[in-house]
């Protein structure tokens, strides 16, 4: 299967060669320059082949039978556009270092903002969700001092980032479905002292979507700042096969004060490519600084003037821009249908698990992540069995993940499983590749064999 996969990339090399010729033509007025090289083509080939050999010591992240962590191959156009840009190697900190790529970043970020319903915004790309969330909470801490609240199922970086920023952080309980418990949040808000609430639309463990409409009602009453961490789930705003609670949450996302989304997850981009967006462009005043040796060639906005990061790869912006030209962010478009395929795959796998007496799924997936328990007499025994099935599946080229989840996420009483601990090791599958829809049968066959072993 890998031969067919990489054959597509080999075909793209012809397009890359043509694009390099076009790039060369754009600088034809310059005097000829002989590139610095030792000229040893044989050595270059030897080192690249050695590099390729080393890279085979990886799980097959590109293949549909890899259904473990959040790893999705870049789209071919993203990979080739990124490579093309490295011949220029632009730096999107200042326009002097990345003139074309800075303009492409602004256009791409504007399209991301429009996906969330914002015509006006402030935002930029960054190294990933961690850096993007840091910027959002940094701005929040200056605009709305006080504690940062997030669900117990929110990403661990929010607590870590709050510590870096010197902001108090408090965890709010999650409900039976891995979502922030709105009633628990309401009780905490009554005590006061809250500056920011983080809502997660697509938790990394289970893909759960926090109840954003209810959180917005609490915002009206208590006046906190609302940040939405949609690093994983943000693009699902375009999907049309979501259940009602998730649909309502994504429809309300434009009411947030800031949003984070990671193009290097569902956006088909190479690592690292995250994005932070602010609804109010005046947040830019918080970034104000002077760098007389940097921002001198243009009166236009330099991206470094609205970013905590300095040097940033312009190639990331070029790759994202090219991908969005190829696959526009529109409902019912090719890109949106691929997201719907991923969710359909998750629903298919969940249905198979629910019918099999060996397994107990936690709950119906809201996006494209499925988690399930391998049944045994007690949670300790279930955890051990999950690890054995995990290893047996890997021997059959099916790569899953393990997740330590609260016991409350599962109907243990109905399943007759003794609760001898508060958490249980579950199997977890992230079906984020569109090919997964056609591969659920093969995934199930390997899982069935692994469980039987």
C-alpha positions as CSV (number, residue, x, y, z in Angstrom):
1,X,0.0,0.0,0.0
2,X,2.8,2.4,0.7
3,X,4.0,2.2,-2.9
4,X,0.7,3.6,-4.1
5,X,0.8,6.3,-1.4
6,X,4.2,7.6,-2.3
7,X,3.6,7.2,-6.0
8,X,1.3,10.3,-5.7
9,X,4.2,12.2,-4.2
10,X,6.5,11.2,-7.0
11,X,4.1,12.5,-9.6
12,X,4.1,15.8,-7.7
13,X,7.8,16.1,-8.2
14,X,7.3,17.1,-11.8
15,X,5.0,19.9,-10.7
16,X,7.6,21.0,-8.1
17,X,10.3,21.1,-10.9
18,X,8.1,23.3,-13.0
19,X,7.3,25.5,-10.0
20,X,11.1,25.9,-9.3
21,X,11.7,26.9,-12.9
22,X,8.9,29.5,-12.6
23,X,10.5,30.7,-9.3
24,X,13.9,31.0,-11.0
25,X,12.4,33.1,-13.8
26,X,11.2,35.6,-11.2
27,X,14.7,36.4,-10.3
28,X,16.2,36.3,-13.8
29,X,17.3,40.0,-13.7
30,X,20.0,39.1,-11.0
31,X,23.6,38.4,-12.1
32,X,24.3,34.6,-12.4
33,X,25.2,32.9,-9.1
34,X,26.8,29.6,-8.7
35,X,25.3,27.9,-5.7
36,X,27.6,27.0,-2.9
37,X,28.1,23.2,-3.1
38,X,30.8,20.7,-2.7
39,X,29.5,19.2,-6.0
40,X,29.5,15.7,-4.6
41,X,26.3,14.3,-6.0
42,X,27.2,10.8,-4.9
43,X,27.6,11.9,-1.3
44,X,24.3,13.8,-1.4
45,X,22.6,10.6,-2.6
46,X,24.3,8.5,0.0
47,X,23.3,10.8,2.9
48,X,19.7,11.1,1.6
49,X,19.3,7.3,1.3
50,X,20.8,7.0,4.8
51,X,18.3,9.5,6.1
52,X,15.4,7.7,4.4
53,X,16.5,4.4,6.0
54,X,16.5,6.1,9.4
55,X,13.0,7.5,8.8
56,X,11.6,4.0,8.3
57,X,12.0,3.6,12.1
58,X,8.6,5.1,12.5
59,X,5.0,3.9,12.8
60,X,3.2,4.2,9.4
61,X,1.6,7.5,10.4
62,X,0.4,8.1,6.8
63,X,-1.5,4.8,6.5
64,X,-5.1,4.2,7.5
65,X,-4.1,1.3,9.7
66,X,-2.4,3.9,11.9
67,X,-5.4,5.0,13.9
68,X,-3.7,5.9,17.2
69,X,-2.6,9.5,17.9
70,X,-3.5,12.7,16.1
71,X,-1.2,12.3,13.1
72,X,-2.4,13.0,9.6
73,X,-0.2,13.4,6.5
74,X,0.0,16.8,4.9
75,X,-1.8,17.2,1.6
76,X,0.5,16.8,-1.4
77,X,0.0,20.4,-2.3
78,X,1.1,21.5,1.2
79,X,4.2,19.3,1.2
80,X,5.3,20.6,-2.3
81,X,4.5,24.2,-1.6
82,X,6.4,24.1,1.7
83,X,9.4,22.6,-0.1
84,X,9.1,25.2,-2.9
85,X,9.2,28.0,-0.3
86,X,12.3,26.7,1.4
87,X,14.3,27.7,-1.7
88,X,13.6,31.3,-0.6
89,X,13.4,30.4,3.1
90,X,11.3,33.4,4.1
91,X,10.9,34.6,7.7
92,X,7.4,35.9,8.4
93,X,8.5,38.1,11.3
94,X,9.1,41.2,9.2
95,X,8.1,42.1,5.7
96,X,11.8,42.4,4.9
97,X,12.3,38.7,5.5
98,X,9.0,37.4,4.0
99,X,7.2,39.8,1.8
100,X,5.2,37.5,-0.4
101,X,4.8,34.8,2.4
102,X,3.5,37.5,4.9
103,X,0.8,38.5,2.4
104,X,-0.1,34.9,1.9
105,X,-0.3,34.4,5.7
106,X,-2.6,37.3,6.1
107,X,-4.9,35.9,3.3
108,X,-4.9,32.4,4.8
109,X,-5.6,33.6,8.3
110,X,-8.4,35.8,7.1
111,X,-10.0,32.7,5.5
112,X,-9.7,30.9,8.8
113,X,-11.3,33.8,10.6
114,X,-14.2,33.8,8.0
115,X,-14.7,30.0,8.7
116,X,-15.6,31.1,12.2
117,X,-17.8,34.0,11.0
118,X,-15.4,36.8,11.6
119,X,-14.9,39.5,8.9
120,X,-12.8,41.6,11.2
121,X,-10.1,39.9,13.3
122,X,-6.5,40.0,14.5
123,X,-4.5,36.8,14.1
124,X,-1.5,35.0,12.8
125,X,0.1,31.6,12.4
126,X,2.5,30.2,15.0
127,X,4.3,27.1,15.9
128,X,1.3,25.1,17.1
129,X,-1.6,25.0,19.5
130,X,0.6,25.5,22.6
131,X,2.0,28.8,21.4
132,X,-1.3,29.9,20.0
133,X,-3.0,29.2,23.4
134,X,-0.2,31.0,25.2
135,X,-0.8,34.1,23.2
136,X,-4.6,33.9,23.7
137,X,-4.2,33.5,27.5
138,X,-1.5,36.2,27.6
139,X,-3.9,38.7,26.1
140,X,-6.7,37.5,28.3
141,X,-4.6,37.9,31.4
142,X,-3.9,41.5,30.5
143,X,-7.5,42.3,29.5
144,X,-9.4,40.3,32.1
145,X,-7.2,39.6,35.2
146,X,-8.3,36.7,37.3
147,X,-8.3,33.0,37.4
148,X,-8.3,30.8,34.3
149,X,-10.9,28.0,34.3
150,X,-10.8,25.0,32.0
151,X,-12.4,21.6,32.0
152,X,-10.7,18.6,33.6
153,X,-10.5,17.2,30.1
154,X,-9.0,20.4,28.6
155,X,-5.4,20.1,27.3
156,X,-2.8,20.1,30.0
157,X,-1.0,23.1,28.4
158,X,-3.6,25.5,29.8
159,X,-2.5,24.8,33.3
160,X,1.1,24.9,32.3
161,X,0.7,28.2,30.3
162,X,-1.2,29.8,33.2
163,X,1.7,29.0,35.5
164,X,4.2,30.6,33.0
165,X,2.0,33.7,32.8
166,X,1.5,33.9,36.5
167,X,-2.2,33.4,36.3
168,X,-4.2,31.3,38.8
169,X,-5.6,28.2,37.1
170,X,-8.5,26.1,38.3
171,X,-9.9,22.8,36.9
172,X,-13.7,22.5,36.4
173,X,-15.2,19.0,36.5
174,X,-16.1,17.3,33.2
175,X,-19.5,15.6,32.8
176,X,-20.3,12.0,31.8
177,X,-19.5,12.8,28.2
178,X,-16.1,14.4,28.7
179,X,-17.5,17.9,28.3
180,X,-17.0,20.8,30.7
181,X,-19.8,20.6,33.3
182,X,-21.8,23.8,32.9
183,X,-23.4,23.5,36.4
184,X,-20.0,23.0,38.0
185,X,-18.8,26.1,36.1
186,X,-21.8,28.1,37.2
187,X,-21.1,27.2,40.9
188,X,-17.5,28.3,40.6
189,X,-18.3,31.6,38.9
190,X,-20.6,32.6,41.8
191,X,-17.5,32.8,44.0
192,X,-16.0,35.4,41.7
193,X,-12.4,36.1,40.8
194,X,-12.5,34.5,37.3
195,X,-10.9,36.3,34.4
196,X,-11.1,33.7,31.6
197,X,-12.9,30.5,30.8
198,X,-11.5,28.1,28.3
199,X,-14.0,26.1,26.2
200,X,-12.6,23.1,24.3
201,X,-14.2,22.2,21.0
202,X,-12.6,18.8,20.5
203,X,-10.7,17.4,23.5
204,X,-7.6,15.5,22.7
205,X,-8.6,12.5,24.7
206,X,-12.1,11.8,23.5
207,X,-13.0,14.6,21.0
208,X,-15.7,15.9,23.3
209,X,-17.1,19.4,22.5
210,X,-17.8,21.7,25.5
211,X,-21.4,23.1,25.7
212,X,-20.5,26.6,24.3
213,X,-24.1,28.0,24.2
214,X,-24.5,27.4,27.9
215,X,-21.0,28.8,28.6
216,X,-22.0,31.9,26.6
217,X,-25.1,32.4,28.8
218,X,-22.9,32.3,31.9
219,X,-20.6,34.9,30.2
220,X,-23.5,37.3,29.8
221,X,-24.1,37.0,33.6
222,X,-20.5,37.0,34.9
223,X,-18.6,39.0,32.2
224,X,-15.5,36.7,31.9
225,X,-13.4,36.5,28.8
226,X,-14.1,33.4,26.7
227,X,-11.3,31.6,24.9
228,X,-12.1,28.6,22.6
229,X,-9.4,26.0,22.2
230,X,-10.4,24.4,18.9
231,X,-6.9,23.3,18.1
232,X,-8.2,19.9,17.2
233,X,-11.8,20.3,16.4
234,X,-12.0,23.8,14.8
235,X,-12.4,22.7,11.2
236,X,-15.4,20.6,12.1
237,X,-17.4,23.9,11.9
238,X,-17.6,23.0,8.2
239,X,-18.9,19.5,8.7
240,X,-22.7,18.8,8.3
241,X,-23.0,15.4,10.0
242,X,-22.5,16.5,13.6
243,X,-25.0,15.7,16.3
244,X,-27.0,18.6,17.7
245,X,-24.9,19.5,20.8
246,X,-21.7,19.8,18.8
247,X,-23.4,21.6,15.9
248,X,-24.8,24.2,18.3
249,X,-21.4,24.7,19.9
250,X,-19.7,25.2,16.5
251,X,-22.5,27.5,15.4
252,X,-21.8,29.7,18.4
253,X,-18.0,29.8,18.2
254,X,-18.0,33.3,16.6
255,X,-19.1,34.7,20.0
256,X,-15.8,33.8,21.6
257,X,-13.2,36.5,22.3
258,X,-10.4,34.4,20.9
259,X,-10.0,31.1,19.1
260,X,-7.1,28.7,18.4
261,X,-7.1,26.2,15.6
262,X,-4.2,24.0,14.4
263,X,-3.9,23.7,10.6
264,X,-1.3,20.9,11.2
265,X,-4.1,18.7,12.5
266,X,-7.2,18.7,10.3
267,X,-5.9,21.5,8.1
268,X,-3.5,19.1,6.2
269,X,-0.3,21.0,7.0
270,X,3.2,19.9,8.0
271,X,4.2,20.5,11.6
272,X,4.2,23.1,13.1
273,X,1.4,25.3,12.0
274,X,-1.1,26.7,14.6
275,X,-3.2,29.8,14.5
276,X,-4.5,32.3,17.1
277,X,-7.4,34.6,16.3
278,X,-8.9,37.5,18.2
279,X,-12.4,38.9,17.5
280,X,-11.4,42.4,18.5
281,X,-8.5,43.7,16.3
282,X,-7.7,46.4,18.9
283,X,-6.0,43.5,20.9
284,X,-3.0,44.4,18.7
285,X,-2.2,47.3,21.1
286,X,-1.0,44.7,23.6
287,X,1.8,43.7,21.3
288,X,3.1,47.2,20.7
289,X,6.9,47.4,20.7
290,X,9.6,49.1,18.8
291,X,12.3,47.4,16.7
292,X,13.9,50.1,14.6
293,X,16.3,47.7,12.8
294,X,13.4,45.4,11.8
295,X,10.3,47.3,10.8
296,X,11.6,49.9,8.4
297,X,10.9,48.9,4.8
298,X,7.1,49.2,4.9
299,X,4.3,51.1,6.7
300,X,2.1,48.0,6.3
301,X,1.6,45.8,9.3
302,X,4.5,43.4,10.0
303,X,3.3,40.1,11.4
304,X,6.0,40.4,14.1
305,X,4.1,43.4,15.4
306,X,1.2,41.2,16.4
307,X,3.1,38.1,17.5
308,X,5.0,37.0,20.6
309,X,7.2,34.8,18.4
310,X,9.9,36.5,16.4
311,X,11.3,34.4,13.5
312,X,8.6,32.1,12.0
313,X,8.8,30.0,8.9
314,X,7.2,31.7,5.9
315,X,7.0,28.2,4.3
316,X,4.2,27.3,6.7
317,X,2.1,30.2,5.4
318,X,2.9,29.3,1.8
319,X,1.9,25.7,2.3
320,X,-1.4,26.7,4.1
321,X,-2.2,29.3,1.4
322,X,-1.6,26.8,-1.4
323,X,-3.7,24.2,0.3
324,X,-6.6,26.5,0.8
325,X,-6.5,27.5,-2.9
326,X,-6.7,23.8,-3.7
327,X,-9.3,22.9,-1.0
328,X,-11.3,26.0,0.0
329,X,-12.9,26.2,3.4
330,X,-16.5,25.9,2.4
331,X,-19.4,23.7,3.4
332,X,-20.2,20.9,1.1
333,X,-16.8,21.3,-0.6
334,X,-14.1,18.6,-0.9
335,X,-12.4,19.6,2.3
336,X,-15.6,19.6,4.3
337,X,-16.6,16.2,2.9
338,X,-13.3,14.7,4.0
339,X,-14.1,15.8,7.6
340,X,-17.5,14.3,7.3
341,X,-15.9,11.0,6.1
342,X,-13.7,11.0,9.3
343,X,-16.7,11.4,11.5
344,X,-18.6,8.8,9.6
345,X,-15.7,6.4,10.1
346,X,-15.8,7.1,13.9
347,X,-19.6,6.4,14.0
348,X,-19.1,3.2,12.1
349,X,-16.4,1.9,14.4
350,X,-18.5,3.0,17.5
351,X,-21.5,1.0,16.2
352,X,-19.4,-2.1,15.7
353,X,-17.9,-1.8,19.2
354,X,-21.4,-1.3,20.8
355,X,-22.6,-4.6,19.3
356,X,-19.7,-6.7,20.4
357,X,-19.9,-8.1,24.0
358,X,-16.1,-7.9,24.3
359,X,-16.1,-4.1,24.2
360,X,-17.8,-1.2,25.9
361,X,-17.5,2.2,24.1
362,X,-17.5,5.2,26.4
363,X,-20.0,7.3,24.5
364,X,-21.0,8.2,20.9
365,X,-18.2,10.2,19.4
366,X,-18.8,13.9,18.7
367,X,-16.0,14.3,16.2
368,X,-13.8,11.5,14.9
369,X,-12.2,10.0,18.1
370,X,-13.5,6.7,19.5
371,X,-12.6,5.4,23.0
372,X,-13.6,2.0,24.4
373,X,-13.0,-0.4,27.2
374,X,-12.1,-4.0,26.8
375,X,-14.4,-5.9,29.1
376,X,-13.3,-7.9,32.1
377,X,-14.4,-8.4,35.7
378,X,-12.9,-5.3,37.1
379,X,-11.4,-2.0,35.9
380,X,-7.9,-3.3,36.8
381,X,-8.5,-6.4,34.7
382,X,-10.0,-4.3,31.9
383,X,-6.9,-2.1,31.9
384,X,-4.6,-5.0,31.6
385,X,-6.6,-6.6,28.9
386,X,-6.6,-3.3,26.9
387,X,-2.8,-3.2,27.0
388,X,-2.7,-6.8,25.7
389,X,-5.1,-6.0,22.8
390,X,-3.1,-2.9,22.1
391,X,0.1,-4.9,21.6
392,X,-1.7,-7.7,19.7
393,X,-3.2,-5.2,17.3
394,X,0.2,-3.6,16.6
395,X,1.5,-7.0,15.7
396,X,-1.2,-7.1,13.0
397,X,-0.2,-3.6,11.8
398,X,-3.2,-1.9,13.4
399,X,-1.8,0.9,15.6
400,X,-4.2,2.3,18.2
401,X,-3.6,4.4,21.3
402,X,-4.2,3.9,25.0
403,X,-6.0,6.5,27.1
404,X,-6.4,6.7,30.9
405,X,-10.0,7.9,31.4
406,X,-12.3,8.5,34.3
407,X,-14.4,5.5,35.2
408,X,-17.4,7.8,35.2
409,X,-17.3,7.9,31.4
410,X,-18.5,4.3,31.2
411,X,-21.7,2.5,32.3
412,X,-19.9,0.0,34.5
413,X,-23.0,-1.0,36.5
414,X,-24.9,-1.9,33.4
415,X,-21.9,-3.9,32.1
416,X,-21.4,-5.7,35.4
417,X,-17.8,-4.5,35.9
418,X,-16.4,-3.9,39.4
419,X,-15.1,-0.4,40.0
420,X,-11.9,-1.1,41.9
421,X,-10.2,2.2,40.8
422,X,-11.2,5.6,39.6
423,X,-9.7,5.5,36.2
424,X,-9.4,2.8,33.5
425,X,-7.0,2.2,30.6
426,X,-9.1,2.3,27.4
427,X,-8.3,1.8,23.7
428,X,-8.5,5.0,21.6
429,X,-8.7,5.5,17.9
430,X,-8.3,8.8,16.0
431,X,-9.9,8.3,12.6
432,X,-8.8,11.6,11.2
433,X,-7.8,10.4,7.8
434,X,-10.6,10.6,5.2
435,X,-9.5,7.1,4.0
436,X,-10.5,5.7,7.3
437,X,-14.1,5.6,6.2
438,X,-13.2,2.9,3.7
439,X,-10.8,1.2,6.0
440,X,-13.1,0.7,9.1
441,X,-13.7,-2.9,7.9
442,X,-10.0,-3.7,7.8
443,X,-9.5,-1.9,11.2
444,X,-12.3,-4.0,12.7
445,X,-10.9,-7.3,11.3
446,X,-7.5,-6.6,12.9
447,X,-9.1,-5.5,16.2
448,X,-11.3,-8.6,16.2
449,X,-8.3,-10.8,15.6
450,X,-6.2,-9.0,18.3
451,X,-9.0,-9.4,20.9
452,X,-9.4,-13.0,20.0
453,X,-5.7,-13.6,20.5
